[in-house]
Amino acid sequence: MKAKADRQFSVKNKSLVLTLDPSTGPRIFLLSAMLILMLVSCTRRLTAPASALDDDSVDNAYKLIWSDEFNIDGPPNEENWNYEIGFIRNEEAQYYQPENAFCENGNLIIEARREPRVNPIYDPVKTWDWKKVRDTAEYTSACLRTDNKQTFQYGRFEMRARIDTAIGLWPAFWTLGIEGEWPGCGEVDILEYYRGNFLTNVCWARKERFRPHWDSERTPISQFQDSTWADSFHVWRMDWTPRSIALYMDDILLNRTALRRTMNRYGPRVNPMQQPHFILINLAIGGLHGGDPSETSFPRRMEVDYVRVYQIPDQDTGPRTN
């Protein structure tokens, strides 16, 4: 009989370590080896990039139906984008204005600045309204949105961008439904970043008015173990079908929501993820979640290489230009 050391067979895969001895019998050895191969295959499938798991025929069926490549210097294309103006949401510190968004060297630049801005709707009597009780803003930035210009139902939405991860910044790439008051209109956060974490969220209405139900996943930037991560461009993506919404960064699946779950519980019993949505891109500062920007130097930039929407031609998903 050969020595055990001569025929020892070991497999190591992450936390799986098995050592098999053929002297226990060839059948057990063969069955054990087959089990190990199956476990290794499953582990590789679970840890592979999402693109490796996609059905190639589905990927190939997507066709580009709309994009903005930001290749002309100056203001963004007015056929695609509107601007938010003023204090808008989440008690954020910035005053949104169009001047902070411009195209340069093939990128859309959203620039956050530390600069005073008079609040034209200031009213010291209305102390309950955070938008009116501030006489000035300390910061300015921009939020662009495609409502009333470009709306879409289902498809693959992509943005390639370089985001700033400085303390106090809150960059986002997201969608809202065209009908219904929030959160009943539906919200999808393809990208949110603040305080060291990425958030990928799908939101709809609970039973009580203005109360959202969130299907949310939080991914720490430290998970990528890359000190230069913020120096590079990355791709955020939503794959939206009548059945599900899947959210990715650089082909890594971060969150998936089944649309059978997303029926509104307040108001009309409708599914806000089965109506057209419009796109928003913004760089917020501070507020309820962004963190304290006071020690951060300004200006700061979010740089967007492109925004693209792909759809499968034979589905009722075409672009809606209003």
Secondary structure, DSSP 8 states (H G I E B T S, - for coil): ---HHHH-EEEEETTEEEEE-GGG-HHHHHHHHHHHHHHHHHHHHHHS-HHHHS-HHHHHH-EEEEEE---SSBS--TTT-EE--B--STT-SEEE-GGGEEEETTEEEEEEEEEEEE-TT--TT-TT-HHHH-SEEEEEE-EEE-TTT-BBSSEEEEEEEE----TTEEEEEEEEESSSSTTTT-EEEEEEEETTEEEEEEEEE-SSTT-EEEEEEEEEGGGG--TTGGGS-EEEEEEE-SSEEEEEETTEEEEEEEGGG---SSSS---GGGS-EEEEEEEEESTTTS---TTS-S-EEEEEEEEEEEE-TTSS---B--
